[in-house]
Amino acid sequence: MPTLQNPIHSDFNAASTAAEVMAGVDLTGKIAIVTGGYSGIGLVTTKSLAAAGAHVIVPARDPVRALAALAALAEVKRVEVLEMDLMQPASVEAFSLRMLNSGRPISLLINCAGVMASPLTRDGDGHESQFATNHLGHYRLTCGLWPALIAAGAARVVSVSSRGHQIAGVDFDDIDFLRRPYDKWVAYGQSKTANALFALALDKLGRHRGVRAFSLHPGQVLTSLGRHLSSAEIAAFDVLDEHGRQRLNPEIGLKTLEQGAATGLWCATSATLATLGGVYCEDCNIASINESETGRKGVARWAVDLEYAERLWAASEQWTEMTVS
């Protein structure tokens, strides 16, 4: 199968930080939206984009909490918080309409919010919550904002996936665990594969309108994303040293928040990616296809399969009654 997953020359690497990637980048006058932009990697992303001159809009299920988290930023005057819940279609629609009615073009949409390994719950339509939040919520948001993305002239949509996509592809026969037993890690892996397939399909649909899409693995960073994990589960990932502090080794994916945000920011701003949309990235480069001899580095073939991507898009279009054109 032909693939776009060919690493290129990059000025950055696994240890690069957000500040290094953004050095010299000028986003003055640009509008950026960052879901999950008030905690963890998302917060670093918001700060970095605002420091580069962008006006950053942070959708939040809990605006009070988001405002409190963002209040300490030196760039807080360039950050706006608006209410939105990815699990609630009506909330996503209301946010999207508010943005469209404001008449502001959107240059960057960074889909960073997510849940991981959560207990089985479902949205109002019966979809499993990790798939509903990590994929369908962002699918609805992107489709709802489409006219504003086109209006920017040259826009990028960046979806934060994860190396966890290697756990599972999308089970098109039972995405919502209606027949198979629920496994929180399989559900997470499926939703992260969906992030990569979404970017691949979106880029094919959007490139002729000036919208390019990317997905990425940020690295393993201890954030609130792991709130559903027990201490034993976290310890099993071997991310802590003997003193209970996070181990750092960027080459194997153990990164600081600043390093974890770097690849997403590179996808959002790098001039070298101007004609290379639809790819899955890691360590500030396009990832190669994962092979057994490379360990966990790279992207699984099922996550960059255009046929699967188009099949997922068709299913998402049917479920949400939304698409782009």
DOBA-389382 format. One record per residue (C-alpha): residue number from 1; residue in one letter; y, z, x. Coordinates in nm, 4 decimals, m for minus. Layout:
BEGIN
+-------+--------+----------+----------+----------+
! kekol ! gudren !        Y !        Z !        X !
+-------+--------+----------+----------+----------+
!   NUM !      a !        Y !        Z !        X !
...
+-------+--------+----------+----------+----------+
END
This chain:
BEGIN
+-------+--------+----------+----------+----------+
! kekol ! gudren !        Y !        Z !        X !
+-------+--------+----------+----------+----------+
!     1 !      m !   0.0000 !   0.0000 !   0.0000 !
!     2 !      p !   0.3426 !  m0.0935 !   0.1451 !
!     3 !      t !   0.5609 !   0.2113 !   0.2000 !
!     4 !      l !   0.9242 !   0.2891 !   0.2691 !
!     5 !      q !   0.8151 !   0.6038 !   0.4510 !
!     6 !      n !   0.9039 !   0.5038 !   0.8053 !
!     7 !      p !   1.0989 !   0.7535 !   1.0187 !
!     8 !      i !   1.4264 !   0.6235 !   1.1593 !
!     9 !      h !   1.6552 !   0.7253 !   1.4425 !
!    10 !      s !   1.8351 !   1.0399 !   1.3320 !
!    11 !      d !   2.0907 !   1.2458 !   1.5185 !
!    12 !      f !   1.9279 !   1.5583 !   1.3738 !
!    13 !      n !   1.5917 !   1.7340 !   1.3726 !
!    14 !      a !   1.3914 !   2.0211 !   1.2268 !
!    15 !      a !   1.6238 !   2.2837 !   1.3755 !
!    16 !      s !   1.9503 !   2.1202 !   1.2654 !
!    17 !      t !   2.1770 !   2.3254 !   1.0418 !
!    18 !      a !   2.3933 !   2.2444 !   0.7449 !
!    19 !      a !   2.7053 !   2.2810 !   0.9589 !
!    20 !      e !   2.5723 !   2.0355 !   1.2166 !
!    21 !      v !   2.4781 !   1.7758 !   0.9554 !
!    22 !      m !   2.8157 !   1.8050 !   0.7830 !
!    23 !      a !   3.0321 !   1.7981 !   1.0967 !
!    24 !      g !   3.2894 !   1.5223 !   1.0525 !
!    25 !      v !   3.1870 !   1.4422 !   0.6935 !
!    26 !      d !   3.4892 !   1.4025 !   0.4639 !
!    27 !      l !   3.4216 !   1.4306 !   0.0897 !
!    28 !      t !   3.7824 !   1.4710 !  m0.0192 !
!    29 !      g !   3.8243 !   1.3559 !  m0.3781 !
!    30 !      k !   3.4488 !   1.3411 !  m0.4466 !
!    31 !      i !   3.2774 !   1.5253 !  m0.7314 !
!    32 !      a !   2.9391 !   1.6842 !  m0.6603 !
!    33 !      i !   2.7021 !   1.8675 !  m0.8943 !
!    34 !      v !   2.4505 !   2.1110 !  m0.7477 !
!    35 !      t !   2.1941 !   2.2677 !  m0.9793 !
!    36 !      g !   2.0824 !   2.6028 !  m0.8441 !
!    37 !      g !   2.4030 !   2.5964 !  m0.6423 !
!    38 !      y !   2.4672 !   2.9689 !  m0.6485 !
!    39 !      s !   2.1684 !   3.1067 !  m0.4593 !
!    40 !      g !   1.9556 !   3.0349 !  m0.1545 !
!    41 !      i !   1.9591 !   2.6806 !  m0.0231 !
!    42 !      g !   2.1685 !   2.5734 !  m0.3204 !
!    43 !      l !   2.4449 !   2.8173 !  m0.2295 !
!    44 !      v !   2.4584 !   2.6876 !   0.1288 !
!    45 !      t !   2.4692 !   2.3346 !  m0.0133 !
!    46 !      t !   2.7585 !   2.4200 !  m0.2443 !
!    47 !      k !   2.9515 !   2.5869 !   0.0379 !
!    48 !      s !   2.8927 !   2.2936 !   0.2734 !
!    49 !      l !   3.0018 !   2.0274 !   0.0259 !
!    50 !      a !   3.3125 !   2.2227 !  m0.0735 !
!    51 !      a !   3.4017 !   2.2801 !   0.2920 !
!    52 !      a !   3.3882 !   1.9023 !   0.3404 !
!    53 !      g !   3.6459 !   1.8590 !   0.0637 !
!    54 !      a !   3.4293 !   1.7921 !  m0.2426 !
!    55 !      h !   3.4907 !   1.9513 !  m0.5794 !
!    56 !      v !   3.1536 !   2.1091 !  m0.6566 !
!    57 !      i !   3.0335 !   2.1818 !  m1.0084 !
!    58 !      v !   2.7536 !   2.4359 !  m1.0374 !
!    59 !      p !   2.5629 !   2.4390 !  m1.3691 !
!    60 !      a !   2.4208 !   2.7859 !  m1.4336 !
!    61 !      r !   2.2091 !   2.9488 !  m1.7008 !
!    62 !      d !   2.3978 !   3.2721 !  m1.6229 !
!    63 !      p !   2.7581 !   3.1791 !  m1.5389 !
!    64 !      v !   2.8617 !   3.5414 !  m1.4782 !
!    65 !      r !   2.5962 !   3.5822 !  m1.2108 !
!    66 !      a !   2.6855 !   3.2451 !  m1.0595 !
!    67 !      l !   3.0557 !   3.3285 !  m1.0435 !
!    68 !      a !   2.9792 !   3.6590 !  m0.8729 !
!    69 !      a !   2.7628 !   3.4860 !  m0.6113 !
!    70 !      l !   3.0242 !   3.2204 !  m0.5425 !
!    71 !      a !   3.3278 !   3.4487 !  m0.5419 !
!    72 !      a !   3.3020 !   3.5270 !  m0.1707 !
!    73 !      l !   3.3172 !   3.1642 !  m0.0622 !
!    74 !      a !   3.6308 !   3.0662 !   0.1237 !
!    75 !      e !   3.6041 !   2.7348 !  m0.0621 !
!    76 !      v !   3.5782 !   2.8987 !  m0.4074 !
!    77 !      k !   3.8851 !   2.7092 !  m0.5363 !
!    78 !      r !   3.6873 !   2.3870 !  m0.5033 !
!    79 !      v !   3.3889 !   2.5232 !  m0.6972 !
!    80 !      e !   3.3533 !   2.5183 !  m1.0753 !
!    81 !      v !   3.0803 !   2.6924 !  m1.2765 !
!    82 !      l !   2.9689 !   2.5593 !  m1.6134 !
!    83 !      e !   2.6909 !   2.6840 !  m1.8391 !
!    84 !      m !   2.3615 !   2.4929 !  m1.8530 !
!    85 !      d !   1.9938 !   2.5816 !  m1.8919 !
!    86 !      l !   1.7493 !   2.3193 !  m1.7606 !
!    87 !      m !   1.4784 !   2.4424 !  m1.9994 !
!    88 !      q !   1.6951 !   2.3744 !  m2.3036 !
!    89 !      p !   1.7509 !   2.0046 !  m2.3856 !
!    90 !      a !   2.0503 !   2.0855 !  m2.6041 !
!    91 !      s !   2.2122 !   2.2778 !  m2.3190 !
!    92 !      v !   2.1601 !   1.9893 !  m2.0746 !
!    93 !      e !   2.3025 !   1.7479 !  m2.3303 !
!    94 !      a !   2.6097 !   1.9663 !  m2.3896 !
!    95 !      f !   2.6765 !   1.9932 !  m2.0165 !
!    96 !      s !   2.6347 !   1.6187 !  m1.9670 !
!    97 !      l !   2.8698 !   1.5353 !  m2.2557 !
!    98 !      r !   3.1280 !   1.7780 !  m2.1212 !
!    99 !      m !   3.1168 !   1.6020 !  m1.7866 !
!   100 !      l !   3.1371 !   1.2543 !  m1.9403 !
!   101 !      n !   3.4254 !   1.3565 !  m2.1653 !
!   102 !      s !   3.6150 !   1.4819 !  m1.8605 !
!   103 !      g !   3.6182 !   1.1246 !  m1.7286 !
!   104 !      r !   3.5276 !   1.2340 !  m1.3763 !
!   105 !      p !   3.3008 !   1.0072 !  m1.1670 !
!   106 !      i !   3.0145 !   1.1896 !  m0.9967 !
!   107 !      s !   2.9390 !   1.0893 !  m0.6392 !
!   108 !      l !   2.6628 !   1.3409 !  m0.5688 !
!   109 !      l !   2.4019 !   1.4997 !  m0.7934 !
!   110 !      i !   2.1820 !   1.7419 !  m0.6033 !
!   111 !      n !   1.8934 !   1.8702 !  m0.8127 !
!   112 !      c !   1.8164 !   2.1916 !  m0.6274 !
!   113 !      a !   1.7260 !   2.4393 !  m0.9026 !
!   114 !      g !   1.3628 !   2.5179 !  m0.9604 !
!   115 !      v !   1.0866 !   2.7656 !  m1.0354 !
!   116 !      m !   0.7690 !   2.8266 !  m0.8377 !
!   117 !      a !   0.4274 !   2.9655 !  m0.9247 !
!   118 !      s !   0.5443 !   3.1198 !  m1.2500 !
!   119 !      p !   0.3184 !   3.2510 !  m1.5276 !
!   120 !      l !   0.2322 !   3.0032 !  m1.8009 !
!   121 !      t !   0.5183 !   2.9542 !  m2.0443 !
!   122 !      r !   0.6311 !   2.6478 !  m2.2335 !
!   123 !      d !   0.9587 !   2.4944 !  m2.3419 !
!   124 !      g !   1.0449 !   2.4254 !  m2.7045 !
!   125 !      d !   0.8554 !   2.0968 !  m2.6960 !
!   126 !      g !   0.5419 !   2.2559 !  m2.5529 !
!   127 !      h !   0.5798 !   2.1349 !  m2.1950 !
!   128 !      e !   0.4595 !   2.3628 !  m1.9143 !
!   129 !      s !   0.7642 !   2.5429 !  m1.7758 !
!   130 !      q !   0.7466 !   2.4383 !  m1.4079 !
!   131 !      f !   0.7198 !   2.0716 !  m1.5039 !
!   132 !      a !   0.9827 !   2.1177 !  m1.7744 !
!   133 !      t !   1.2327 !   2.2820 !  m1.5399 !
!   134 !      n !   1.1696 !   2.1122 !  m1.2073 !
!   135 !      h !   1.1231 !   1.7620 !  m1.3458 !
!   136 !      l !   1.2124 !   1.7088 !  m1.7114 !
!   137 !      g !   1.5321 !   1.9146 !  m1.7014 !
!   138 !      h !   1.6600 !   1.7182 !  m1.4035 !
!   139 !      y !   1.5437 !   1.3916 !  m1.5586 !
!   140 !      r !   1.7502 !   1.4674 !  m1.8702 !
!   141 !      l !   2.0481 !   1.5705 !  m1.6604 !
!   142 !      t !   2.0422 !   1.2543 !  m1.4493 !
!   143 !      c !   2.0107 !   1.0294 !  m1.7529 !
!   144 !      g !   2.2862 !   1.2186 !  m1.9324 !
!   145 !      l !   2.5222 !   1.1837 !  m1.6373 !
!   146 !      w !   2.4333 !   0.8196 !  m1.5677 !
!   147 !      p !   2.7655 !   0.6641 !  m1.6740 !
!   148 !      a !   2.9539 !   0.9061 !  m1.4478 !
!   149 !      l !   2.7231 !   0.8295 !  m1.1554 !
!   150 !      i !   2.7776 !   0.4561 !  m1.2013 !
!   151 !      a !   3.1523 !   0.5112 !  m1.2288 !
!   152 !      a !   3.1576 !   0.6585 !  m0.8773 !
!   153 !      g !   3.0774 !   0.3151 !  m0.7348 !
!   154 !      a !   2.8407 !   0.4589 !  m0.4751 !
!   155 !      a !   2.6499 !   0.7689 !  m0.5817 !
!   156 !      r !   2.3443 !   0.9570 !  m0.4614 !
!   157 !      v !   2.0932 !   1.1662 !  m0.6529 !
!   158 !      v !   1.9021 !   1.4083 !  m0.4310 !
!   159 !      s !   1.5948 !   1.5917 !  m0.5618 !
!   160 !      v !   1.4690 !   1.8955 !  m0.3742 !
!   161 !      s !   1.0918 !   1.8616 !  m0.3729 !
!   162 !      s !   0.8621 !   2.0622 !  m0.1436 !
!   163 !      r !   0.5686 !   2.0332 !   0.0896 !
!   164 !      g !   0.3967 !   2.2034 !  m0.2030 !
!   165 !      h !   0.3653 !   1.8561 !  m0.3579 !
!   166 !      q !   0.0588 !   1.8180 !  m0.1376 !
!   167 !      i !  m0.1224 !   2.0680 !  m0.3614 !
!   168 !      a !  m0.1516 !   1.8266 !  m0.6518 !
!   169 !      g !  m0.0492 !   1.4925 !  m0.7874 !
!   170 !      v !   0.0548 !   1.4399 !  m1.1483 !
!   171 !      d !  m0.2403 !   1.4726 !  m1.3868 !
!   172 !      f !  m0.1325 !   1.2129 !  m1.6405 !
!   173 !      d !  m0.4224 !   1.3058 !  m1.8689 !
!   174 !      d !  m0.3131 !   1.6695 !  m1.8988 !
!   175 !      i !   0.0302 !   1.7299 !  m1.7479 !
!   176 !      d !   0.0933 !   2.0340 !  m1.9675 !
!   177 !      f !  m0.2374 !   2.2167 !  m1.9115 !
!   178 !      l !  m0.3428 !   2.1822 !  m2.2722 !
!   179 !      r !  m0.7088 !   2.1270 !  m2.1820 !
!   180 !      r !  m0.7523 !   2.2382 !  m1.8195 !
!   181 !      p !  m0.7139 !   2.6027 !  m1.7133 !
!   182 !      y !  m0.3619 !   2.6871 !  m1.6005 !
!   183 !      d !  m0.3190 !   2.7258 !  m1.2259 !
!   184 !      k !   0.0337 !   2.8227 !  m1.1216 !
!   185 !      w !   0.0045 !   2.6523 !  m0.7819 !
!   186 !      v !  m0.1392 !   2.3289 !  m0.9196 !
!   187 !      a !   0.1428 !   2.3279 !  m1.1758 !
!   188 !      y !   0.3980 !   2.3816 !  m0.9000 !
!   189 !      g !   0.2475 !   2.1067 !  m0.6842 !
!   190 !      q !   0.2476 !   1.8673 !  m0.9781 !
!   191 !      s !   0.6157 !   1.9370 !  m1.0505 !
!   192 !      k !   0.7116 !   1.8804 !  m0.6868 !
!   193 !      t !   0.5184 !   1.5532 !  m0.6781 !
!   194 !      a !   0.7132 !   1.4624 !  m0.9907 !
!   195 !      n !   1.0404 !   1.5224 !  m0.8007 !
!   196 !      a !   0.9389 !   1.2682 !  m0.5370 !
!   197 !      l !   0.8144 !   1.0116 !  m0.7894 !
!   198 !      f !   1.1339 !   1.0548 !  m0.9920 !
!   199 !      a !   1.3473 !   0.9685 !  m0.6886 !
!   200 !      l !   1.1352 !   0.6625 !  m0.6149 !
!   201 !      a !   1.1605 !   0.5275 !  m0.9701 !
!   202 !      l !   1.5281 !   0.6158 !  m1.0079 !
!   203 !      d !   1.6229 !   0.4384 !  m0.6879 !
!   204 !      k !   1.4539 !   0.1195 !  m0.8031 !
!   205 !      l !   1.6412 !   0.1347 !  m1.1338 !
!   206 !      g !   1.9745 !   0.2416 !  m0.9930 !
!   207 !      r !   2.0258 !   0.0616 !  m0.6628 !
!   208 !      h !   2.1783 !  m0.2457 !  m0.8284 !
!   209 !      r !   2.4343 !  m0.0144 !  m0.9945 !
!   210 !      g !   2.5246 !   0.1602 !  m0.6693 !
!   211 !      v !   2.3112 !   0.4714 !  m0.7279 !
!   212 !      r !   2.0572 !   0.5649 !  m0.4601 !
!   213 !      a !   1.8010 !   0.8443 !  m0.4904 !
!   214 !      f !   1.6144 !   1.0635 !  m0.2413 !
!   215 !      s !   1.3686 !   1.3519 !  m0.2414 !
!   216 !      l !   1.2980 !   1.6033 !   0.0324 !
!   217 !      h !   1.1150 !   1.9046 !   0.1674 !
!   218 !      p !   1.3726 !   2.1644 !   0.2770 !
!   219 !      g !   1.1346 !   2.3843 !   0.4746 !
!   220 !      q !   0.9858 !   2.7255 !   0.4033 !
!   221 !      v !   1.2696 !   2.9680 !   0.3424 !
!   222 !      l !   1.2380 !   3.3096 !   0.1810 !
!   223 !      t !   1.4613 !   3.2962 !  m0.1265 !
!   224 !      s !   1.4548 !   3.4087 !  m0.4888 !
!   225 !      l !   1.2299 !   3.1082 !  m0.5554 !
!   226 !      g !   0.9427 !   3.3382 !  m0.4585 !
!   227 !      r !   1.0293 !   3.6009 !  m0.7204 !
!   228 !      h !   0.6998 !   3.5493 !  m0.9036 !
!   229 !      l !   0.4911 !   3.6147 !  m0.5908 !
!   230 !      s !   0.3351 !   3.9465 !  m0.4988 !
!   231 !      s !   0.3794 !   4.1006 !  m0.1548 !
!   232 !      a !   0.0200 !   4.0053 !  m0.0752 !
!   233 !      e !   0.0816 !   3.6417 !  m0.1713 !
!   234 !      i !   0.3913 !   3.6223 !   0.0475 !
!   235 !      a !   0.2039 !   3.7818 !   0.3385 !
!   236 !      a !  m0.0734 !   3.5246 !   0.3007 !
!   237 !      f !   0.1724 !   3.2476 !   0.3857 !
!   238 !      d !   0.2153 !   3.4011 !   0.7320 !
!   239 !      v !   0.5928 !   3.3774 !   0.7082 !
!   240 !      l !   0.6603 !   3.7399 !   0.8073 !
!   241 !      d !   0.6350 !   3.9064 !   1.1485 !
!   242 !      e !   0.4854 !   4.2492 !   1.2166 !
!   243 !      h !   0.8128 !   4.4118 !   1.1104 !
!   244 !      g !   0.8271 !   4.2318 !   0.7770 !
!   245 !      r !   1.1038 !   3.9970 !   0.8860 !
!   246 !      q !   1.0881 !   3.6236 !   0.8266 !
!   247 !      r !   0.9348 !   3.4291 !   1.1125 !
!   248 !      l !   1.1414 !   3.1341 !   1.2295 !
!   249 !      n !   0.9888 !   2.8201 !   1.3750 !
!   250 !      p !   1.1583 !   2.5052 !   1.2407 !
!   251 !      e !   0.8989 !   2.2734 !   1.3937 !
!   252 !      i !   0.6355 !   2.4085 !   1.1551 !
!   253 !      g !   0.8795 !   2.4443 !   0.8674 !
!   254 !      l !   0.9857 !   2.8098 !   0.8942 !
!   255 !      k !   1.3623 !   2.7806 !   0.8630 !
!   256 !      t !   1.6817 !   2.9719 !   0.8041 !
!   257 !      l !   1.8870 !   2.9016 !   0.4926 !
!   258 !      e !   2.1259 !   2.6894 !   0.7007 !
!   259 !      q !   1.8361 !   2.4863 !   0.8383 !
!   260 !      g !   1.6758 !   2.4638 !   0.4951 !
!   261 !      a !   1.9882 !   2.3102 !   0.3421 !
!   262 !      a !   2.0315 !   2.0546 !   0.6213 !
!   263 !      t !   1.7913 !   1.7846 !   0.5025 !
!   264 !      g !   1.9304 !   1.7771 !   0.1492 !
!   265 !      l !   2.2834 !   1.7460 !   0.2841 !
!   266 !      w !   2.1690 !   1.4715 !   0.5220 !
!   267 !      c !   2.0183 !   1.2825 !   0.2277 !
!   268 !      a !   2.3423 !   1.3265 !   0.0351 !
!   269 !      t !   2.5831 !   1.2135 !   0.3066 !
!   270 !      s !   2.4156 !   1.0243 !   0.5918 !
!   271 !      a !   2.5471 !   0.6709 !   0.6424 !
!   272 !      t !   2.2124 !   0.5721 !   0.7954 !
!   273 !      l !   2.0495 !   0.6080 !   0.4520 !
!   274 !      a !   2.2915 !   0.3754 !   0.2730 !
!   275 !      t !   2.0243 !   0.1070 !   0.2276 !
!   276 !      l !   1.7134 !   0.3249 !   0.2417 !
!   277 !      g !   1.6895 !   0.4938 !  m0.0983 !
!   278 !      g !   1.3739 !   0.6047 !  m0.2754 !
!   279 !      v !   1.2354 !   0.7860 !   0.0277 !
!   280 !      y !   1.1018 !   1.1385 !   0.0748 !
!   281 !      c !   1.2583 !   1.3162 !   0.3715 !
!   282 !      e !   1.1988 !   1.6218 !   0.5889 !
!   283 !      d !   1.3550 !   1.7596 !   0.9074 !
!   284 !      c !   1.6606 !   1.5342 !   0.8583 !
!   285 !      n !   1.4561 !   1.2164 !   0.8733 !
!   286 !      i !   1.2433 !   0.9964 !   0.6527 !
!   287 !      a !   0.8990 !   1.1529 !   0.6447 !
!   288 !      s !   0.5901 !   0.9609 !   0.7481 !
!   289 !      i !   0.2794 !   0.9470 !   0.5308 !
!   290 !      n !   0.0784 !   1.2656 !   0.5609 !
!   291 !      e !  m0.2491 !   1.2215 !   0.7478 !
!   292 !      s !  m0.5109 !   1.4856 !   0.8229 !
!   293 !      e !  m0.4329 !   1.4836 !   1.1947 !
!   294 !      t !  m0.0640 !   1.5618 !   1.1303 !
!   295 !      g !  m0.1369 !   1.8869 !   0.9499 !
!   296 !      r !   0.1043 !   1.9426 !   0.6619 !
!   297 !      k !   0.3889 !   1.7278 !   0.7894 !
!   298 !      g !   0.4728 !   1.4164 !   0.5926 !
!   299 !      v !   0.4404 !   1.3067 !   0.2330 !
!   300 !      a !   0.1191 !   1.2596 !   0.0341 !
!   301 !      r !   0.0480 !   0.9015 !  m0.0638 !
!   302 !      w !   0.0332 !   0.9946 !  m0.4310 !
!   303 !      a !   0.3949 !   1.1133 !  m0.4170 !
!   304 !      v !   0.5315 !   0.7769 !  m0.2971 !
!   305 !      d !   0.3206 !   0.5454 !  m0.5137 !
!   306 !      l !   0.5500 !   0.3182 !  m0.7148 !
!   307 !      e !   0.2898 !   0.2642 !  m0.9867 !
!   308 !      y !   0.2652 !   0.6411 !  m1.0398 !
!   309 !      a !   0.6445 !   0.6682 !  m1.0259 !
!   310 !      e !   0.6887 !   0.4096 !  m1.2999 !
!   311 !      r !   0.4159 !   0.5731 !  m1.5079 !
!   312 !      l !   0.5896 !   0.9109 !  m1.4809 !
!   313 !      w !   0.9233 !   0.7516 !  m1.5703 !
!   314 !      a !   0.7727 !   0.5921 !  m1.8815 !
!   315 !      a !   0.6229 !   0.9251 !  m1.9914 !
!   316 !      s !   0.9504 !   1.1080 !  m1.9279 !
!   317 !      e !   1.1420 !   0.8428 !  m2.1202 !
!   318 !      q !   0.9061 !   0.8812 !  m2.4140 !
!   319 !      w !   0.9272 !   1.2624 !  m2.4156 !
!   320 !      t !   1.3044 !   1.2856 !  m2.3768 !
!   321 !      e !   1.4087 !   0.9623 !  m2.5524 !
!   322 !      m !   1.6433 !   0.9083 !  m2.2570 !
!   323 !      t !   1.6619 !   0.6586 !  m1.9709 !
!   324 !      v !   1.9091 !   0.4806 !  m1.7438 !
!   325 !      s !   2.0254 !   0.1214 !  m1.7476 !
+-------+--------+----------+----------+----------+
END
